[in-house]
Amino acid sequence: MAHQSTLVLRRKKASGTRSRTGCRTCRIRRIKCDESPGQCNNCITANWKCDGYDPHRLPRKTGTGLRDMGTRIGWSMTADENRCFSYFQYHSVANLTSFFDSSLWQQLVLQMSHADPAVFHAVNMLSAAQQESEAHGMQLSEGTHRRSQRYYFSLQESMRAINLLNQRRASQDPQLPQVILVCCLLFVLSEVLLGRWDSAFRHLRSGLHILKELEDHNQLEAEVAPSLVVVFRRLDIQASLYGTGPPVLCLEHEPKSSPQLFQAPPGGFTSFSQVYEAQTMLMEHGVPLFAKSWSLSWPDIEANYESLCLTQGRLLGSFAQFAEHFKLFRERYYDKLSEKQRRGVDIVKRNYLGHMLALKMLFIHGPVPEHFIPDFLVVLQAHEDKFDQFRELSGLVMDHLAIANVYLVATRCPDAAIRLRAIYLLRAWPHYEGLHSSIVAALMALQAFKRDFPNQELVNTIMRTTTKDERFLFDSIKSMRNVTAQHTMPIVRLSNLLEGCI
């Protein structure tokens, strides 16, 4: 605190010239910014909206708080490290927690990057990869971009992190498993942003096997922060949609005595965290069911129909119960929630609509009947109405926000115009939600559209693609295919898509 006070006093004594490193709001208003992390005090005091900081404008000299922090813990930062760490702290973390708070990103990763050199370099690796990906419209692959300084810096930081971890292989440090897992997570996300899906899935499998071993020995709760386990569990379930097999980690909340997965708290939901945890649990059971059913041929579905139908009914019943309590919660508490929590409630509602529609169509592998069109339209409009909230973000988020639901509409709706609206929505906000890429999803949906509507001229005028788009899709799918021999993605077979690409 004393150090921060000193910095503030120094800034107050500085000349009144326009700040070159202040927040966007202060620079527009041509006033001195105090450069407080997250939001500046000028904006908070004046009740202005603080538009944040441009990472490339953040201080790079040795007098900055970040530099001094690095020195105090035993190492100094280079200018590139300082710039990348600032970008992660002020841009990446803000993006990752825009809709839902996360102790993983807001506390654990930041604290470990201050204390552990391996995590520090892994954070810089991810930061450089994210900057590179954003500079190319979130459309990087091995064959679509020239290697830049950011790209090579990301590789250098990854090697530094790996070397530091290798030096500690024989260490008995009880914190080492968690350090390795945090680095592993950062590697997964970095490789995804750089378009190296096969490498991302290898890192993910390594982290999941570490967690599984700890889980089998009843050491998971003692050695790994719950927030870190939650993110790995989410990626584990997402990965099942890419043909990697069933989730590695055991699912929580497996009631054996009740046919319903969802058990409402006494008196119903009273907090947003209860709502969010309940829906997350239901989706953790639903997504692997989708992955399993979509990977089966119709004879296989017939052979497993009774079991699949039982699971489907169990989930539909649980979601119906959840919906009743969720509706009451919204009526009672919505106006009392913070703005961030209200946005979270809106996302929960959209995820519920998309998940229920997917469950209803679980066994429809051919053309979808037209009586489902109103359901598709409800899902699409729910996302279109709030899309401006999403487009304020860039790059990388970890929550289920839009891609899976909009992709369902873009690939399954029997109405061509509605599908094109969904494809447009996917392309309008280039980003990643964990392993899901909005651009890959949009391009795959476009290929499926051309297959399902071969004489539809709208696609040539509204959704024109470029050679770069096709190359990016080809490289992405090829990299995904290398993960496993089972080449499946939701609705669309990767092997079929490859035949339609260059």
GIGI-V289041 format. One record per residue. N is the residue number from 1. RES is the residue in one letter. SS is DSSP state (H for helix, E for strand, L for the rest). OMEGA is omega in degrees with one decimal (999 if undefined). BURIAL is 1 if it has 9 or more other ideal C-beta (glycine too) atoms within 8 Angstrom, else 0. Layout:
n=N res=RES ss=SS omega=OMEGA burial=BURIAL
n=N res=RES ss=SS omega=OMEGA burial=BURIAL
This chain:
n=1 res=M ss=L omega=-179.3 burial=0
n=2 res=A ss=H omega=-179.6 burial=0
n=3 res=H ss=H omega=179.7 burial=0
n=4 res=Q ss=H omega=179.4 burial=0
n=5 res=S ss=H omega=178.5 burial=0
n=6 res=T ss=H omega=179.6 burial=0
n=7 res=L ss=H omega=-179.6 burial=1
n=8 res=V ss=H omega=179.7 burial=1
n=9 res=L ss=H omega=179.3 burial=0
n=10 res=R ss=H omega=-179.7 burial=0
n=11 res=R ss=H omega=-179.0 burial=1
n=12 res=K ss=H omega=-179.0 burial=0
n=13 res=K ss=H omega=-176.8 burial=0
n=14 res=A ss=L omega=-179.4 burial=0
n=15 res=S ss=L omega=-175.3 burial=0
n=16 res=G ss=L omega=178.9 burial=0
n=17 res=T ss=L omega=-176.9 burial=0
n=18 res=R ss=L omega=-178.4 burial=0
n=19 res=S ss=L omega=175.6 burial=1
n=20 res=R ss=L omega=-176.7 burial=0
n=21 res=T ss=L omega=-177.0 burial=1
n=22 res=G ss=L omega=178.9 burial=1
n=23 res=C ss=L omega=-176.9 burial=1
n=24 res=R ss=H omega=-178.1 burial=1
n=25 res=T ss=H omega=-179.4 burial=1
n=26 res=C ss=H omega=179.8 burial=1
n=27 res=R ss=H omega=176.7 burial=1
n=28 res=I ss=H omega=-179.9 burial=0
n=29 res=R ss=H omega=176.8 burial=0
n=30 res=R ss=L omega=175.1 burial=0
n=31 res=I ss=L omega=-179.1 burial=0
n=32 res=K ss=L omega=180.0 burial=1
n=33 res=C ss=L omega=179.2 burial=1
n=34 res=D ss=L omega=171.6 burial=1
n=35 res=E ss=L omega=175.7 burial=1
n=36 res=S ss=L omega=-178.7 burial=0
n=37 res=P ss=L omega=177.2 burial=0
n=38 res=G ss=L omega=177.3 burial=0
n=39 res=Q ss=L omega=179.7 burial=1
n=40 res=C ss=L omega=-177.6 burial=1
n=41 res=N ss=H omega=175.4 burial=0
n=42 res=N ss=H omega=-176.6 burial=1
n=43 res=C ss=H omega=-179.8 burial=1
n=44 res=I ss=H omega=-177.8 burial=1
n=45 res=T ss=H omega=-177.4 burial=0
n=46 res=A ss=H omega=-179.4 burial=0
n=47 res=N ss=L omega=173.8 burial=0
n=48 res=W ss=L omega=170.9 burial=0
n=49 res=K ss=L omega=179.2 burial=0
n=50 res=C ss=L omega=-176.1 burial=1
n=51 res=D ss=L omega=174.1 burial=0
n=52 res=G ss=L omega=-172.9 burial=1
n=53 res=Y ss=L omega=169.6 burial=1
n=54 res=D ss=L omega=-174.3 burial=0
n=55 res=P ss=H omega=-176.8 burial=1
n=56 res=H ss=H omega=178.8 burial=0
n=57 res=R ss=H omega=-176.8 burial=0
n=58 res=L ss=L omega=-175.7 burial=1
n=59 res=P ss=L omega=178.7 burial=1
n=60 res=R ss=L omega=-173.1 burial=0
n=61 res=K ss=L omega=-173.8 burial=0
n=62 res=T ss=L omega=-177.9 burial=0
n=63 res=G ss=L omega=-177.0 burial=0
n=64 res=T ss=L omega=179.8 burial=1
n=65 res=G ss=H omega=-178.8 burial=0
n=66 res=L ss=H omega=-179.8 burial=1
n=67 res=R ss=H omega=179.5 burial=1
n=68 res=D ss=H omega=177.9 burial=1
n=69 res=M ss=H omega=179.6 burial=1
n=70 res=G ss=H omega=179.9 burial=1
n=71 res=T ss=H omega=-177.6 burial=0
n=72 res=R ss=H omega=-176.9 burial=0
n=73 res=I ss=L omega=168.7 burial=0
n=74 res=G ss=L omega=175.0 burial=0
n=75 res=W ss=L omega=178.7 burial=0
n=76 res=S ss=L omega=-179.1 burial=0
n=77 res=M ss=L omega=167.1 burial=1
n=78 res=T ss=L omega=179.6 burial=0
n=79 res=A ss=H omega=179.8 burial=0
n=80 res=D ss=H omega=178.4 burial=0
n=81 res=E ss=H omega=179.5 burial=1
n=82 res=N ss=H omega=-178.3 burial=1
n=83 res=R ss=H omega=-179.3 burial=1
n=84 res=C ss=H omega=179.1 burial=1
n=85 res=F ss=H omega=176.4 burial=1
n=86 res=S ss=H omega=179.4 burial=1
n=87 res=Y ss=H omega=180.0 burial=1
n=88 res=F ss=H omega=-174.9 burial=1
n=89 res=Q ss=H omega=-172.9 burial=1
n=90 res=Y ss=H omega=-176.5 burial=1
n=91 res=H ss=H omega=-174.2 burial=1
n=92 res=S ss=H omega=-177.9 burial=1
n=93 res=V ss=H omega=177.9 burial=1
n=94 res=A ss=H omega=178.1 burial=1
n=95 res=N ss=H omega=-175.3 burial=1
n=96 res=L ss=H omega=-177.1 burial=1
n=97 res=T ss=L omega=-176.0 burial=1
n=98 res=S ss=L omega=-175.4 burial=0
n=99 res=F ss=L omega=-178.9 burial=1
n=100 res=F ss=L omega=176.4 burial=0
n=101 res=D ss=L omega=-179.6 burial=0
n=102 res=S ss=L omega=177.1 burial=1
n=103 res=S ss=H omega=177.6 burial=1
n=104 res=L ss=H omega=-175.2 burial=1
n=105 res=W ss=H omega=-176.2 burial=1
n=106 res=Q ss=H omega=-177.7 burial=1
n=107 res=Q ss=H omega=-168.1 burial=0
n=108 res=L ss=H omega=-175.8 burial=1
n=109 res=V ss=H omega=178.9 burial=1
n=110 res=L ss=H omega=179.6 burial=1
n=111 res=Q ss=H omega=-179.1 burial=0
n=112 res=M ss=H omega=178.4 burial=1
n=113 res=S ss=H omega=174.8 burial=1
n=114 res=H ss=H omega=-171.3 burial=0
n=115 res=A ss=H omega=-174.3 burial=0
n=116 res=D ss=L omega=-177.6 burial=1
n=117 res=P ss=H omega=-179.3 burial=0
n=118 res=A ss=H omega=178.6 burial=1
n=119 res=V ss=H omega=178.3 burial=1
n=120 res=F ss=H omega=-179.6 burial=1
n=121 res=H ss=H omega=178.2 burial=1
n=122 res=A ss=H omega=175.8 burial=1
n=123 res=V ss=H omega=178.0 burial=1
n=124 res=N ss=H omega=175.8 burial=1
n=125 res=M ss=H omega=179.7 burial=1
n=126 res=L ss=H omega=180.0 burial=1
n=127 res=S ss=H omega=179.6 burial=1
n=128 res=A ss=H omega=178.5 burial=1
n=129 res=A ss=H omega=179.6 burial=1
n=130 res=Q ss=H omega=177.6 burial=1
n=131 res=Q ss=H omega=179.1 burial=1
n=132 res=E ss=H omega=-179.6 burial=1
n=133 res=S ss=H omega=179.3 burial=1
n=134 res=E ss=H omega=178.5 burial=1
n=135 res=A ss=H omega=179.8 burial=0
n=136 res=H ss=L omega=176.1 burial=1
n=137 res=G ss=L omega=-178.8 burial=0
n=138 res=M ss=L omega=-174.3 burial=1
n=139 res=Q ss=L omega=179.9 burial=1
n=140 res=L ss=L omega=170.2 burial=1
n=141 res=S ss=L omega=-176.9 burial=1
n=142 res=E ss=L omega=-175.1 burial=0
n=143 res=G ss=L omega=-171.4 burial=0
n=144 res=T ss=L omega=-179.1 burial=1
n=145 res=H ss=L omega=174.1 burial=1
n=146 res=R ss=L omega=-178.7 burial=0
n=147 res=R ss=L omega=-178.4 burial=0
n=148 res=S ss=L omega=177.8 burial=1
n=149 res=Q ss=H omega=178.5 burial=0
n=150 res=R ss=H omega=-179.4 burial=1
n=151 res=Y ss=H omega=-178.2 burial=1
n=152 res=Y ss=H omega=176.3 burial=1
n=153 res=F ss=H omega=176.5 burial=1
n=154 res=S ss=H omega=177.8 burial=1
n=155 res=L ss=H omega=179.5 burial=1
n=156 res=Q ss=H omega=179.9 burial=0
n=157 res=E ss=H omega=177.7 burial=1
n=158 res=S ss=H omega=178.6 burial=1
n=159 res=M ss=H omega=178.0 burial=0
n=160 res=R ss=H omega=179.3 burial=1
n=161 res=A ss=H omega=-179.7 burial=1
n=162 res=I ss=H omega=179.7 burial=0
n=163 res=N ss=H omega=179.0 burial=0
n=164 res=L ss=H omega=177.8 burial=1
n=165 res=L ss=H omega=179.5 burial=1
n=166 res=N ss=H omega=179.0 burial=0
n=167 res=Q ss=L omega=-175.5 burial=0
n=168 res=R ss=L omega=-176.2 burial=1
n=169 res=R ss=L omega=-176.5 burial=0
n=170 res=A ss=L omega=-176.9 burial=0
n=171 res=S ss=L omega=175.3 burial=0
n=172 res=Q ss=L omega=-179.7 burial=0
n=173 res=D ss=L omega=-178.9 burial=0
n=174 res=P ss=L omega=178.7 burial=0
n=175 res=Q ss=L omega=-173.7 burial=0
n=176 res=L ss=H omega=179.4 burial=1
n=177 res=P ss=H omega=-179.9 burial=1
n=178 res=Q ss=H omega=175.9 burial=1
n=179 res=V ss=H omega=-179.9 burial=1
n=180 res=I ss=H omega=-177.8 burial=1
n=181 res=L ss=H omega=176.5 burial=1
n=182 res=V ss=H omega=177.2 burial=1
n=183 res=C ss=H omega=179.3 burial=1
n=184 res=C ss=H omega=177.6 burial=1
n=185 res=L ss=H omega=179.8 burial=1
n=186 res=L ss=H omega=175.6 burial=1
n=187 res=F ss=H omega=179.1 burial=1
n=188 res=V ss=H omega=-176.3 burial=1
n=189 res=L ss=H omega=178.6 burial=1
n=190 res=S ss=H omega=-179.4 burial=1
n=191 res=E ss=H omega=176.6 burial=1
n=192 res=V ss=H omega=-179.0 burial=1
n=193 res=L ss=H omega=179.3 burial=1
n=194 res=L ss=L omega=176.1 burial=1
n=195 res=G ss=L omega=179.2 burial=1
n=196 res=R ss=L omega=-173.2 burial=1
n=197 res=W ss=H omega=-178.5 burial=1
n=198 res=D ss=H omega=177.7 burial=1
n=199 res=S ss=H omega=178.7 burial=0
n=200 res=A ss=H omega=-179.6 burial=1
n=201 res=F ss=H omega=175.9 burial=1
n=202 res=R ss=H omega=177.0 burial=0
n=203 res=H ss=H omega=-179.7 burial=1
n=204 res=L ss=H omega=178.6 burial=1
n=205 res=R ss=H omega=179.4 burial=1
n=206 res=S ss=H omega=179.1 burial=1
n=207 res=G ss=H omega=179.6 burial=1
n=208 res=L ss=H omega=178.9 burial=1
n=209 res=H ss=H omega=174.8 burial=1
n=210 res=I ss=H omega=179.6 burial=1
n=211 res=L ss=H omega=-179.9 burial=1
n=212 res=K ss=H omega=178.8 burial=1
n=213 res=E ss=H omega=176.9 burial=0
n=214 res=L ss=H omega=178.8 burial=1
n=215 res=E ss=H omega=-179.0 burial=1
n=216 res=D ss=H omega=-179.3 burial=0
n=217 res=H ss=L omega=178.2 burial=0
n=218 res=N ss=L omega=-179.9 burial=0
n=219 res=Q ss=L omega=-172.3 burial=0
n=220 res=L ss=H omega=-177.2 burial=1
n=221 res=E ss=H omega=-176.4 burial=0
n=222 res=A ss=H omega=-169.8 burial=0
n=223 res=E ss=H omega=-175.3 burial=1
n=224 res=V ss=L omega=179.4 burial=1
n=225 res=A ss=L omega=-179.3 burial=1
n=226 res=P ss=H omega=-179.0 burial=0
n=227 res=S ss=H omega=178.0 burial=1
n=228 res=L ss=H omega=177.4 burial=1
n=229 res=V ss=H omega=-179.5 burial=1
n=230 res=V ss=H omega=-178.4 burial=1
n=231 res=V ss=H omega=177.3 burial=1
n=232 res=F ss=H omega=178.6 burial=1
n=233 res=R ss=H omega=179.0 burial=1
n=234 res=R ss=H omega=177.7 burial=1
n=235 res=L ss=H omega=177.3 burial=1
n=236 res=D ss=H omega=-179.4 burial=1
n=237 res=I ss=H omega=175.0 burial=1
n=238 res=Q ss=H omega=-176.7 burial=1
n=239 res=A ss=H omega=179.7 burial=1
n=240 res=S ss=H omega=178.0 burial=1
n=241 res=L ss=H omega=-177.5 burial=1
n=242 res=Y ss=H omega=175.2 burial=1
n=243 res=G ss=L omega=-179.6 burial=1
n=244 res=T ss=L omega=-178.1 burial=1
n=245 res=G ss=L omega=-178.9 burial=0
n=246 res=P ss=L omega=179.0 burial=0
n=247 res=P ss=L omega=-179.2 burial=1
n=248 res=V ss=L omega=-176.4 burial=1
n=249 res=L ss=L omega=177.5 burial=1
n=250 res=C ss=L omega=177.3 burial=0
n=251 res=L ss=L omega=175.7 burial=0
n=252 res=E ss=L omega=174.3 burial=0
n=253 res=H ss=L omega=178.0 burial=0
n=254 res=E ss=L omega=-179.3 burial=0
n=255 res=P ss=L omega=-178.4 burial=0
n=256 res=K ss=L omega=-174.1 burial=0
n=257 res=S ss=L omega=-176.3 burial=0
n=258 res=S ss=L omega=176.4 burial=0
n=259 res=P ss=L omega=-178.3 burial=0
n=260 res=Q ss=L omega=176.7 burial=1
n=261 res=L ss=L omega=-173.2 burial=1
n=262 res=F ss=L omega=174.6 burial=1
n=263 res=Q ss=L omega=-178.0 burial=0
n=264 res=A ss=L omega=175.5 burial=1
n=265 res=P ss=L omega=178.4 burial=0
n=266 res=P ss=L omega=-178.6 burial=0
n=267 res=G ss=L omega=179.9 burial=0
n=268 res=G ss=L omega=179.9 burial=0
n=269 res=F ss=L omega=175.7 burial=1
n=270 res=T ss=L omega=178.6 burial=0
n=271 res=S ss=L omega=179.7 burial=0
n=272 res=F ss=H omega=-179.6 burial=1
n=273 res=S ss=H omega=176.7 burial=0
n=274 res=Q ss=H omega=178.9 burial=1
n=275 res=V ss=H omega=-176.2 burial=1
n=276 res=Y ss=H omega=180.0 burial=1
n=277 res=E ss=H omega=-179.9 burial=0
n=278 res=A ss=H omega=179.8 burial=1
n=279 res=Q ss=H omega=177.4 burial=1
n=280 res=T ss=H omega=179.1 burial=0
n=281 res=M ss=H omega=-179.7 burial=1
n=282 res=L ss=H omega=179.3 burial=1
n=283 res=M ss=H omega=177.3 burial=1
n=284 res=E ss=H omega=176.2 burial=1
n=285 res=H ss=H omega=-176.6 burial=1
n=286 res=G ss=H omega=-175.2 burial=1
n=287 res=V ss=H omega=176.6 burial=1
n=288 res=P ss=H omega=176.5 burial=1
n=289 res=L ss=H omega=176.1 burial=1
n=290 res=F ss=H omega=-178.3 burial=1
n=291 res=A ss=H omega=-179.2 burial=1
n=292 res=K ss=H omega=-176.6 burial=1
n=293 res=S ss=H omega=-179.2 burial=1
n=294 res=W ss=H omega=-179.1 burial=1
n=295 res=S ss=H omega=-177.2 burial=0
n=296 res=L ss=L omega=170.1 burial=1
n=297 res=S ss=L omega=-179.1 burial=0
n=298 res=W ss=H omega=175.0 burial=0
n=299 res=P ss=H omega=177.8 burial=0
n=300 res=D ss=H omega=177.3 burial=0
n=301 res=I ss=H omega=179.1 burial=1
n=302 res=E ss=H omega=-179.4 burial=0
n=303 res=A ss=H omega=-178.6 burial=0
n=304 res=N ss=L omega=-169.7 burial=1
n=305 res=Y ss=H omega=-176.1 burial=1
n=306 res=E ss=H omega=-180.0 burial=0
n=307 res=S ss=H omega=-179.9 burial=0
n=308 res=L ss=H omega=-178.6 burial=1
n=309 res=C ss=H omega=177.6 burial=1
n=310 res=L ss=H omega=178.8 burial=0
n=311 res=T ss=H omega=177.7 burial=1
n=312 res=Q ss=H omega=-180.0 burial=1
n=313 res=G ss=H omega=179.0 burial=0
n=314 res=R ss=H omega=179.7 burial=1
n=315 res=L ss=H omega=179.1 burial=1
n=316 res=L ss=H omega=177.8 burial=1
n=317 res=G ss=H omega=179.8 burial=1
n=318 res=S ss=H omega=177.7 burial=1
n=319 res=F ss=H omega=178.3 burial=1
n=320 res=A ss=H omega=176.5 burial=0
n=321 res=Q ss=H omega=177.5 burial=1
n=322 res=F ss=H omega=-176.9 burial=1
n=323 res=A ss=H omega=179.6 burial=1
n=324 res=E ss=H omega=-179.1 burial=0
n=325 res=H ss=H omega=178.4 burial=1
n=326 res=F ss=H omega=178.4 burial=1
n=327 res=K ss=H omega=178.1 burial=0
n=328 res=L ss=H omega=179.4 burial=1
n=329 res=F ss=H omega=-179.7 burial=1
n=330 res=R ss=H omega=-179.8 burial=1
n=331 res=E ss=H omega=-174.9 burial=0
n=332 res=R ss=H omega=-165.6 burial=0
n=333 res=Y ss=H omega=-171.1 burial=1
n=334 res=Y ss=H omega=-177.0 burial=1
n=335 res=D ss=H omega=-179.4 burial=0
n=336 res=K ss=H omega=-176.7 burial=0
n=337 res=L ss=L omega=173.3 burial=1
n=338 res=S ss=L omega=179.9 burial=0
n=339 res=E ss=H omega=179.7 burial=0
n=340 res=K ss=H omega=179.1 burial=0
n=341 res=Q ss=H omega=176.8 burial=1
n=342 res=R ss=H omega=175.6 burial=1
n=343 res=R ss=H omega=177.9 burial=1
n=344 res=G ss=H omega=177.7 burial=1
n=345 res=V ss=H omega=178.3 burial=1
n=346 res=D ss=H omega=178.5 burial=1
n=347 res=I ss=H omega=176.9 burial=1
n=348 res=V ss=H omega=179.2 burial=1
n=349 res=K ss=H omega=-178.9 burial=1
n=350 res=R ss=H omega=178.0 burial=1
n=351 res=N ss=H omega=177.2 burial=1
n=352 res=Y ss=H omega=-179.5 burial=1
n=353 res=L ss=H omega=-179.6 burial=1
n=354 res=G ss=H omega=-177.9 burial=1
n=355 res=H ss=H omega=178.9 burial=1
n=356 res=M ss=H omega=178.8 burial=1
n=357 res=L ss=H omega=178.5 burial=1
n=358 res=A ss=H omega=178.7 burial=1
n=359 res=L ss=H omega=-179.9 burial=1
n=360 res=K ss=H omega=-177.0 burial=1
n=361 res=M ss=L omega=-170.5 burial=1
n=362 res=L ss=L omega=-173.7 burial=1
n=363 res=F ss=L omega=176.9 burial=1
n=364 res=I ss=L omega=-179.2 burial=0
n=365 res=H ss=L omega=177.5 burial=0
n=366 res=G ss=L omega=177.5 burial=0
n=367 res=P ss=L omega=-179.0 burial=0
n=368 res=V ss=L omega=178.3 burial=1
n=369 res=P ss=L omega=-175.5 burial=0
n=370 res=E ss=H omega=-179.9 burial=0
n=371 res=H ss=H omega=174.8 burial=0
n=372 res=F ss=H omega=-175.1 burial=1
n=373 res=I ss=H omega=178.2 burial=1
n=374 res=P ss=H omega=177.8 burial=0
n=375 res=D ss=H omega=176.9 burial=1
n=376 res=F ss=H omega=-177.6 burial=1
n=377 res=L ss=H omega=177.1 burial=1
n=378 res=V ss=H omega=179.5 burial=1
n=379 res=V ss=H omega=-178.2 burial=1
n=380 res=L ss=H omega=-178.2 burial=1
n=381 res=Q ss=H omega=177.8 burial=0
n=382 res=A ss=H omega=178.5 burial=1
n=383 res=H ss=H omega=178.2 burial=1
n=384 res=E ss=H omega=-175.8 burial=1
n=385 res=D ss=H omega=-176.4 burial=0
n=386 res=K ss=L omega=-170.2 burial=1
n=387 res=F ss=H omega=179.4 burial=1
n=388 res=D ss=H omega=175.6 burial=0
n=389 res=Q ss=H omega=-178.0 burial=0
n=390 res=F ss=H omega=-172.4 burial=1
n=391 res=R ss=H omega=173.8 burial=0
n=392 res=E ss=L omega=-179.0 burial=0
n=393 res=L ss=L omega=174.8 burial=1
n=394 res=S ss=L omega=166.5 burial=0
n=395 res=G ss=E omega=-164.5 burial=1
n=396 res=L ss=E omega=168.8 burial=1
n=397 res=V ss=E omega=-177.6 burial=1
n=398 res=M ss=L omega=-175.5 burial=1
n=399 res=D ss=L omega=173.4 burial=0
n=400 res=H ss=L omega=-177.0 burial=0
n=401 res=L ss=L omega=-172.1 burial=1
n=402 res=A ss=L omega=-166.0 burial=1
n=403 res=I ss=H omega=-175.1 burial=1
n=404 res=A ss=H omega=-177.8 burial=1
n=405 res=N ss=H omega=-178.3 burial=1
n=406 res=V ss=H omega=177.2 burial=1
n=407 res=Y ss=H omega=176.7 burial=1
n=408 res=L ss=H omega=178.1 burial=1
n=409 res=V ss=H omega=-174.7 burial=1
n=410 res=A ss=H omega=-176.1 burial=1
n=411 res=T ss=H omega=-173.6 burial=1
n=412 res=R ss=H omega=-175.5 burial=1
n=413 res=C ss=L omega=-179.9 burial=1
n=414 res=P ss=L omega=179.6 burial=1
n=415 res=D ss=L omega=-174.8 burial=1
n=416 res=A ss=H omega=-177.1 burial=1
n=417 res=A ss=H omega=178.6 burial=0
n=418 res=I ss=H omega=178.8 burial=1
n=419 res=R ss=H omega=178.8 burial=1
n=420 res=L ss=H omega=175.4 burial=1
n=421 res=R ss=H omega=179.4 burial=1
n=422 res=A ss=H omega=178.1 burial=1
n=423 res=I ss=H omega=177.7 burial=1
n=424 res=Y ss=H omega=-179.1 burial=1
n=425 res=L ss=H omega=178.7 burial=1
n=426 res=L ss=H omega=-177.7 burial=1
n=427 res=R ss=H omega=-174.7 burial=1
n=428 res=A ss=H omega=179.0 burial=0
n=429 res=W ss=L omega=179.9 burial=1
n=430 res=P ss=L omega=-177.5 burial=0
n=431 res=H ss=E omega=174.0 burial=1
n=432 res=Y ss=E omega=168.3 burial=1
n=433 res=E ss=E omega=-172.3 burial=1
n=434 res=G ss=L omega=-179.6 burial=1
n=435 res=L ss=L omega=-175.3 burial=1
n=436 res=H ss=E omega=175.8 burial=1
n=437 res=S ss=E omega=178.7 burial=1
n=438 res=S ss=H omega=-178.8 burial=1
n=439 res=I ss=H omega=176.2 burial=1
n=440 res=V ss=H omega=179.7 burial=1
n=441 res=A ss=H omega=-179.8 burial=1
n=442 res=A ss=H omega=-178.4 burial=1
n=443 res=L ss=H omega=176.0 burial=1
n=444 res=M ss=H omega=177.9 burial=1
n=445 res=A ss=H omega=178.5 burial=1
n=446 res=L ss=H omega=175.9 burial=1
n=447 res=Q ss=H omega=178.3 burial=1
n=448 res=A ss=H omega=178.6 burial=1
n=449 res=F ss=H omega=179.2 burial=1
n=450 res=K ss=H omega=178.4 burial=1
n=451 res=R ss=H omega=-175.3 burial=1
n=452 res=D ss=H omega=180.0 burial=0
n=453 res=F ss=L omega=-173.2 burial=1
n=454 res=P ss=L omega=-178.5 burial=0
n=455 res=N ss=L omega=-177.1 burial=0
n=456 res=Q ss=L omega=-177.1 burial=1
n=457 res=E ss=L omega=-178.7 burial=0
n=458 res=L ss=H omega=-174.9 burial=1
n=459 res=V ss=H omega=-177.4 burial=1
n=460 res=N ss=H omega=-177.7 burial=0
n=461 res=T ss=H omega=-175.1 burial=0
n=462 res=I ss=H omega=-171.6 burial=0
n=463 res=M ss=L omega=-178.9 burial=1
n=464 res=R ss=L omega=177.9 burial=0
n=465 res=T ss=L omega=179.4 burial=0
n=466 res=T ss=L omega=175.8 burial=0
n=467 res=T ss=H omega=177.9 burial=0
n=468 res=K ss=H omega=177.8 burial=0
n=469 res=D ss=H omega=-177.5 burial=1
n=470 res=E ss=H omega=179.5 burial=1
n=471 res=R ss=H omega=179.0 burial=1
n=472 res=F ss=H omega=179.0 burial=1
n=473 res=L ss=H omega=179.8 burial=1
n=474 res=F ss=H omega=-179.5 burial=1
n=475 res=D ss=H omega=-178.6 burial=1
n=476 res=S ss=H omega=-178.2 burial=1
n=477 res=I ss=H omega=178.1 burial=1
n=478 res=K ss=H omega=179.3 burial=1
n=479 res=S ss=H omega=176.9 burial=1
n=480 res=M ss=H omega=-178.3 burial=1
n=481 res=R ss=H omega=-179.1 burial=1
n=482 res=N ss=L omega=-176.2 burial=0
n=483 res=V ss=L omega=-173.9 burial=1
n=484 res=T ss=L omega=178.8 burial=0
n=485 res=A ss=L omega=-178.5 burial=0
n=486 res=Q ss=L omega=-172.8 burial=0
n=487 res=H ss=L omega=177.7 burial=1
n=488 res=T ss=E omega=167.2 burial=1
n=489 res=M ss=L omega=179.9 burial=1
n=490 res=P ss=L omega=173.4 burial=1
n=491 res=I ss=L omega=-170.5 burial=1
n=492 res=V ss=L omega=177.4 burial=1
n=493 res=R ss=E omega=-179.2 burial=0
n=494 res=L ss=H omega=-178.4 burial=1
n=495 res=S ss=H omega=176.5 burial=0
n=496 res=N ss=H omega=179.8 burial=1
n=497 res=L ss=H omega=-179.5 burial=1
n=498 res=L ss=H omega=179.8 burial=1
n=499 res=E ss=H omega=-178.5 burial=0
n=500 res=G ss=H omega=-179.5 burial=0
n=501 res=C ss=L omega=179.2 burial=1
n=502 res=I ss=L omega=999 burial=0
